[in-house]
Each structure stands twice: as structure tokens, then as C-alpha cells.
Amino acid sequence: MCDQGCHPNPLAKYIRALHCPTRWVIIRFIGNGKKSTKEIHDFLSENNEGMTPSGLYFHLSELKKAGIIGVAEYKEKGGGAPEKVWKLKRKSIVIDLLDVSKEAE
């Protein structure tokens, strides 16, 4: 909420999810296809965006919370937990300023 008593901004979830340049790299890498967590991690490492697995899961979970990406499937790997395969759920975000204004009234 703003200091003038407005309703929460419906765009806030996108702003929070997209403020980080690494998340834009992830979105572009997934593109129109599907990428496993390992593929994303390897790509980031190869492009000087390396991070810990927990750091990557944080970025993926923030994008998922905003509805930008989702789990497309699970890939079975030798005896451990299945690996998540991600896809874009949204390829664009449309802002209708009139609808946003109505929500704030």
C-alpha cells in the first residue's frame, strides 16, 4: 500500500520479480522452450552469472510466484529427486492503466 491508503499495486509482483538482471537472463534463456534447472544453472555459470543452487532456486521461485515461469515437467535422474523443467507461462505483461485505477478506488 502507498502512504495515501491505496490498494496494493497489482504490478508489484512483476516489479519485484523482474528487478534483477539475472532473472531477465533466465527468462531469455528459457525462451519459447523448456529448460531444466541444471541447464539454467550451467548456462548462467558459462555466462559469468554463476551462483549457488540455492541462489538459483530463489530466483526461479520469485519468477514462479509472479506467474512468469512454471514447472512444465519433472525429469527423472538417477535415484534422487526429480529435476524440475521450467517454461515461460507469460511472454508478455499488458498494463491496462484504467483497470489498475479502478482497483485503487
C-alpha positions as a printed Julia matrix, in Angstrom:
105×3 Matrix{Float64}:
   0.0     0.0     0.0
   1.11    3.52   -0.63
   1.06    6.16    2.08
  -2.22    7.52    0.71
  -4.25    4.39    1.51
  -4.27    2.89   -1.98
  -4.84   -0.8    -2.54
  -1.72   -2.88   -3.17
  -0.36   -2.3    -6.65
  -1.24   -5.28   -8.86
   2.01   -4.71  -10.75
   4.15   -5.03   -7.62
   4.62   -8.78   -8.08
   6.07   -8.2   -11.56
   8.29   -5.35  -10.41
   9.6    -7.49   -7.55
  10.23  -10.45   -9.86
  11.8    -8.51  -12.73
  14.03   -6.03  -10.91
  17.02   -8.38  -11.04
  19.05   -8.64  -14.28
  19.8   -12.33  -13.63
  16.07  -13.1   -13.86
  15.94  -11.47  -17.29
  18.82  -13.72  -18.36
  16.85  -16.75  -17.11
  13.69  -15.66  -18.96
  15.57  -15.16  -22.23
  17.37  -18.48  -21.86
  14.12  -20.39  -21.32
  12.6   -18.54  -24.3
   9.95  -20.49  -26.17
  11.2   -23.85  -24.98
  11.76  -25.72  -21.74
  14.93  -25.79  -19.66
  15.85  -27.92  -16.68
  17.23  -26.4   -13.51
  20.63  -27.89  -14.36
  20.57  -26.42  -17.87
  19.76  -22.99  -16.42
  22.49  -23.31  -13.8
  25.06  -24.41  -16.39
  24.09  -21.58  -18.76
  24.42  -18.98  -16.02
  27.79  -20.38  -14.99
  29.07  -20.3   -18.58
  27.96  -16.68  -18.92
  29.56  -15.32  -15.76
  26.27  -15.36  -13.83
  27.3   -18.3   -11.66
  25.56  -18.83   -8.36
  24.84  -21.45   -5.79
  21.96  -23.87   -6.37
  20.04  -22.22   -3.51
  20.56  -18.81   -5.15
  19.19  -20.14   -8.42
  16.17  -21.66   -6.71
  15.48  -18.3    -5.07
  15.42  -16.58   -8.49
  13.29  -19.35  -10.01
  10.82  -19.25   -7.11
  10.43  -15.45   -7.4
   9.68  -15.78  -11.11
   7.26  -18.62  -10.36
   5.47  -16.62   -7.63
   4.87  -13.83  -10.12
   3.4   -16.32  -12.61
   6.14  -15.66  -15.16
   7.54  -19.21  -15.23
   6.17  -22.57  -14.17
   7.16  -26.2   -13.95
   6.5   -27.88  -17.29
   7.52  -31.36  -16.17
   9.87  -33.31  -13.96
  12.94  -35.07  -15.3
  13.88  -38.29  -13.53
  17.52  -38.54  -12.63
  19.4   -41.45  -11.1
  17.86  -42.24   -7.74
  17.48  -38.67   -6.48
  14.57  -36.3    -6.52
  13.25  -35.49   -9.99
  14.64  -32.32  -11.57
  12.23  -29.51  -12.48
  11.94  -28.46  -16.11
  10.79  -24.85  -16.48
   8.84  -22.99  -19.15
   7.54  -19.46  -19.55
   3.93  -19.0   -18.52
   3.87  -15.42  -19.76
   5.62  -13.98  -22.77
   4.23  -10.5   -22.19
   2.7    -8.41  -19.47
  -0.01   -5.97  -20.54
  -0.75   -2.97  -18.38
  -4.25   -1.54  -18.61
  -4.0     1.72  -16.71
  -7.77    2.12  -16.48
  -8.22   -1.26  -14.78
  -5.38   -0.5   -12.37
  -7.05    2.82  -11.46
 -10.38    1.12  -10.79
  -8.73   -1.28   -8.33
  -7.26    1.64   -6.42
 -10.64    3.34   -5.9
